[in-house]
């Protein structure tokens, strides 16, 4: 393969990874929005590290919940969101900060219309036999009190 062909192949691989990572984050959002936490098994690695941070109204500091592994993440989300109707979030502004053939770091903005919440997800994804999976996911929420 000559240099031009290699450059084209590299550009196509980056573009495909970007599409795959955008779809991975969209699948995560749809699973949580639909309260379908069993679907997270196809999105997270079994040893995923998840950290959710939020600042309660009137508080000076963020509260953070660190979750270790798929089962703990599923249980915490289920407990926290039980009784709520389906959420209506959307993701925008995907940024790929680092990308290799089997590893990527990135961020994406999250907006939840009904709860007036916005936030930033930072993520680490790894490519497995069945596609990309999240190995780390950090959300810092900002509650919009307008």
N, C-alpha and C positions, 0 to 999 in steps of 0.2 A: 504494500500500500504506500503510495507516495504521500508527500506532506499535505497536499491539498485534500486528498481523500481522507487522510487521518484527521485533519482539521474539521472536515465536514462530518465525519463519524462522531467526533467528540462533541460538536455542536448539537447533533441530533440526539446523542445520549443525554446531554444536559437538558435539552428541551423535553425529552421523554420523562426524565426524572422530575422535572418541574411539574409536568402534568400529573404524574403519578402521586407526587407529594400533595398537590392541591386536592386531588381526589381522596387521598388518605385523610386529610383534615376535614374534608366535606363529609366523608363517611363517619368520622368521629362525631361531628356536630349533629348529623342526622340521627345517629344511634342515641345520643344523649337527649336530643330534642324529643324523640319518640319514646323516651324512657325504656328503650330496648337494650338494656345493659349487657345481655348475653352476646350482642353483636360486637362488643368490645374485644372479645377473644380473637376476632379476625383483624383487629386494628392495633392492639397492644402486643408487645412481647410478654411472655409469662412473668418476667422479672421487671416489668416496667416500673419506673419511679415517677410518681405523679405528685405535683405540689400545687395546691390551690391556695391563693392568697386573696384576701378581700379586706376592705376597711369598712367596718360597720358605721352606720350614720352616727356622727358626733364623736367618733373615736379618733384618737391621735395616732394610733398605730394599726398596722395590718395584723389580721389574724391569719395564720397559715396552718394548713393541714397537709402533712406529708404522708403519702400512701406508698406502701412497699408491695408491689406485685399486683397482678391482674385481679385476683380475688378481693383484695382489700379495696382496690379502686372501685370495682363493681359494687361491693357492699356499701361503701361510703356514699357513692352517688345514689344508689337505690334508697338508702336511709334519708339522705338529704332532700331528695326530690319527690319522695312518695307523697301522693295526695295532690301534686300540682298537675295542672293540665299540660298538654304537650307544649313544649317551649317553641319559640320562634326566633332562633338566632341565625345570623349569617356571618360568614367569614369574608374578609377582604384583605388586600394588601399583602399577599404572600411574598415573603422575602427568603431567598435561599442564601444563607450566609457562608456555607461551606458545603461542597459536594464532592463526593468520590463515588466510585462504582457501587459501593455497598454501604455508604454512610453519608448522612446529610444533617446539617444543622440549619434551622430556619425559624421564622416567626410569622405570625399571622394575626390580624386584628379580628376580634369577635365583638359583635353587637347583638344585644338581646332587646328587642323592641318592647315587649310587654313588661319586662322587669326594669327597664331603663338602666341597663348595665352595659358597659363597654369594657373591653380588656384586651390584653396582649398575651397570646400563647407563644412561648418559646418551646421548641421541640428538637429532639434528636431522633432521627429515624434510621433504621437499618434495613437493608434489603435481605430478605430471606428467600427460601425456595419458592414460596407462594406470594412473593411481592414485598413491598415496603411495609414495615411495622413501626409503631412508635415505641422507643425504648425509654424516652424521658419526655414528660410533658409538664410544663410550668405555666400556670395561668395567674396573672395579676389582674384582678377585677377592679374597675372603677365604677362606683354607683353614681348615676347622674341624677342629682336632686335639683331639677330645674322647675 
